[in-house]
Amino acid sequence: MRTLYIITLSFILSLALIGQAHGQRYLPGQKGIQFTGGAVDGFQFKKTDGQAFFGGVALSTYTKNGNRWTFGAEYLQKSYEYKDILIPLSQMTIEGGHYLKFLSDPSKTVFFSVGISAMAGYETINWGKELLFDGATITSEDNFLYGGAVNFEIETYLTDRVVLLLNARERVLGGSTVNKFHTQIGLGVKIIIN
């Protein structure tokens, strides 16, 4: 009888304490690896001018007050229509940035952050092939890129170690001969590793 009483009391206490262990989020020194991808300057599924996408990987390190440093790499491709083919513009960049948490819910499940990043990288048009199938020549050259991005991100904790990301950013990169501004909307997942 006494054993049944202890088991019942333990079960009731465990139910009462469910959801109370959200304090292990956004701790100083905590790190996460994130994978993101999405659309650039709008996205169309048909073969047309403006088709664009990006993908990236980054490491986030949390600091005091839920802020974080992020360091990563990203690949962006935007295609431009020429006659019946698409000519790819590809940008490979690295970045480092700081995000400031400005809002979260009481249960520490959803966080809103804004950030700024410094970026550098390389841009190539048609992978360096200047001559097209009809004899036309691409006059834009491959270039080194420099600049930054302004970021807005929403993080939703699915578990204490798996986070769903929704982000929007505006990239401003000097050195490009085609377009210095790109708007990105993306989704991602972050895995807390410690």
C-alpha angles and dihedrals in degrees: 000000000000091000090052089051092052093047092048093048091047091050092050092048092049090053091048092052097048111123095020097105099079093114092094094077128100094006118167109264094019113136134203137184114220133195119197138176139164150119130323123209089346125314133244126187095208123081101268144118113291100037104149143157141168138203131188148170126209144169118230123200117191122222135183120319093017096293120136147197118226128197122181154126131252140191120207127183128184122178126213121202119239115176103307099338136074119233112209124224108198128191124189112191142172122206147183123198148161125232125200118207108221103168140020137163120252093254091056092236101118124041130183120205140174123202149172126218136193113221139191132173150115133286126204129183118212087347091288096305104134099177116077128206094265096048096263117137128222106230097191114094134215111265146186113250131216133173138076150256140243112221139197118188138180118200122195119188111223089178132351089273105032121068129184114216132204115183142174125190143170115218120203112189125174119207095051115123093197111041130351095192129061128172115209130195115184152159129219149158129237124201117203106223102188 
